[in-house]
Amino acid sequence: MCDTKKYFQIYQDIKNLTPEDTLQLVLEADNKEEQDFYFMIGDFLLQQRQKIAIEGNLF
């Protein structure tokens, strides 16, 4: 059984990343798989921000 509280905290930490943070993670990744993972996180966060902007007519 996994520690759901641990992963929830990781989720909370990831949600607070800025685009600059995700870029730094990509640039400092040790391998391609890690880079791809951070790119996916960055894309997800961008999609969430876009969704909020569209819903609030903020563009």
TINUSE-268827 format. One record per atom (N, C-alpha, C, CB): residue in one letter; z, x, y. Coordinates in steps of 0.02 Angstrom, whole numbers, padded with zeros to 5 digits, always signed. Atoms other than C-alpha are relative to their C-alpha. Glycine has a CB too. Layout:
<atoms>
AZXY
...
</atoms>
This chain:
<atoms>
M+00000+00042-00059
M+00000+00000+00000
M+00000+00045+00062
M+00061-00048+00000
C+00004-00041-00060
C-00046+00069+00171
C+00053-00020+00051
C-00070-00004+00030
D-00050+00011-00053
D+00070+00084+00319
D-00036-00034+00059
D+00033+00068+00022
T+00037+00037-00051
T-00002-00053+00431
T+00025+00015+00071
T+00006-00074-00013
K-00026-00016-00067
K+00112-00008+00577
K-00030+00065+00026
K+00077+00006-00002
K+00030-00064-00019
K+00043+00169+00577
K-00071-00011+00024
K+00001+00050-00059
Y+00069+00011-00018
Y-00136+00107+00583
Y-00006-00045+00062
Y-00038-00031-00058
F+00000+00040-00061
F-00096-00023+00715
F+00012+00045+00060
F+00054-00055-00004
Q-00012-00047-00056
Q-00028+00118+00825
Q-00062+00041+00014
Q+00060+00046-00016
I+00062-00037-00010
I-00187+00218+00796
I-00051-00044+00036
I-00029+00023-00069
Y+00045+00048-00032
Y-00288+00063+00844
Y+00017-00006+00075
Y+00004-00069-00034
Q-00021+00006-00070
Q-00186+00045+01005
Q-00019+00063+00039
Q+00076-00012+00004
D+00018-00063-00033
D-00213+00229+01047
D-00075+00004+00012
D+00024+00059-00043
I+00073-00003-00007
I-00400+00216+01017
I-00024-00047+00055
I-00034-00018-00067
K+00020+00048-00051
K-00415+00062+01127
K+00009+00027+00071
K+00039-00065-00007
N-00014-00027-00066
N-00348+00163+01273
N-00042+00062+00017
N+00073+00018+00005
L+00042-00057-00014
L-00477+00302+01260
L-00050-00016+00056
L-00037+00022-00063
T+00051+00008-00052
T-00590+00326+01411
T-00066+00029-00026
T+00022+00036+00065
P+00064-00030+00021
P-00775+00370+01397
P+00004+00077+00001
P-00056-00024+00046
E-00008-00073-00003
E-00727+00547+01449
E+00039+00026-00060
E+00036+00020+00065
D-00039-00019+00060
D-00600+00554+01307
D-00045+00002-00061
D+00058-00048-00011
T+00042+00002+00060
T-00727+00503+01177
T-00053+00055+00002
T-00035-00069-00007
L+00048-00056-00006
L-00853+00629+01245
L+00033+00065-00020
L-00028+00004+00072
Q-00036-00061+00017
Q-00723+00766+01231
Q+00011+00004-00076
Q+00067+00003+00036
L-00010+00000+00072
L-00685+00714+01052
L-00065+00018-00037
L+00025-00069-00023
V+00065-00016+00031
V-00871+00720+01008
V-00016+00074+00007
V-00056-00043+00032
L+00017-00069-00013
L-00895+00889+01089
L+00044+00050-00038
L+00005+00015+00074
E-00046-00046+00034
E-00744+00965+01003
E+00007-00015-00075
E+00068-00005+00033
A-00002+00017+00072
A-00775+00888+00831
A-00020+00060-00042
A-00045-00061-00015
D+00013-00056+00044
D-00778+01010+00687
D-00064-00006-00041
D+00058+00009-00047
N+00060+00009+00041
N-00926+00933+00597
N-00037-00064+00020
N+00018-00002-00075
K+00043+00057-00017
K-01064+00802+00606
K+00033-00066-00018
K-00067+00006-00036
E-00033+00062+00020
E-00965+00670+00512
E+00053-00021+00051
E+00031+00007-00070
E-00051+00013-00050
E-00823+00684+00636
E-00032-00021+00066
E+00045+00062+00011
Q+00037+00019-00061
Q-00946+00677+00782
Q-00024-00072-00006
Q-00059+00047+00012
D+00025+00068+00010
D-01024+00519+00710
D+00056-00051+00006
D-00034-00005-00068
F-00058+00044-00004
F-00853+00440+00693
F+00020-00012+00073
F+00060+00029-00040
Y-00019+00007-00070
Y-00810+00474+00875
Y-00054-00036+00040
Y+00014+00068+00031
F+00055+00037-00033
F-00982+00412+00931
F+00008-00075-00014
F-00069+00025-00026
M-00008+00071+00017
M-00949+00248+00838
M+00058-00030+00039
M+00013-00008-00076
I-00056+00024-00040
I-00781+00231+00924
I-00022-00010+00072
I+00060+00049-00004
G+00024+00006-00069
G-00862+00263+01093
G-00046-00060+00009
G-00037+00063+00020
D+00045+00058-00003
D-00998+00134+01057
D+00039-00065-00003
D-00051+00003-00058
F-00042+00060+00006
F-00868+00006+01004
F+00036-00015+00066
F+00051+00008-00057
L-00036+00010-00062
L-00766+00032+01161
L-00046-00021+00057
L+00038+00064+00020
L+00050+00019-00050
L-00922+00021+01270
L-00020-00074-00010
L-00062+00045-00004
Q+00018+00069+00014
Q-00971-00143+01185
Q+00056-00048+00023
Q-00014-00010-00074
Q-00057+00042-00021
Q-00797-00214+01219
Q+00001-00006+00076
Q+00067+00029-00026
R+00000+00002-00073
R-00808-00166+01403
R-00059-00041+00026
R-00004+00072+00029
Q+00058+00039-00020
Q-00983-00240+01416
Q+00013-00075-00010
Q-00062+00021-00041
K-00016+00070+00014
K-00922-00402+01337
K+00044-00029+00055
K+00035-00007-00069
I-00045+00022-00053
I-00782-00416+01465
I-00039-00008+00066
I+00058+00050+00009
A+00039+00003-00062
A-00904-00379+01608
A-00046-00061+00000
A-00041+00064+00009
I+00046+00057+00004
I-01028-00511+01548
I+00039-00066+00006
I-00039+00001-00067
E-00039+00061-00002
E-00895-00643+01520
E+00029-00013+00070
E+00056+00004-00051
G-00029+00008-00066
G-00822-00612+01692
G-00051+00005+00057
G+00053+00050+00011
N+00053-00007-00050
N-00991-00597+01781
N+00015+00058+00047
N-00009-00065+00040
L-00020-00058-00039
L-00936-00425+01839
L-00055+00050+00010
L+00058+00034-00032
F+00056-00047-00007
F-01108-00347+01840
F-00046-00021+00056
F-00039+00006-00065
</atoms>
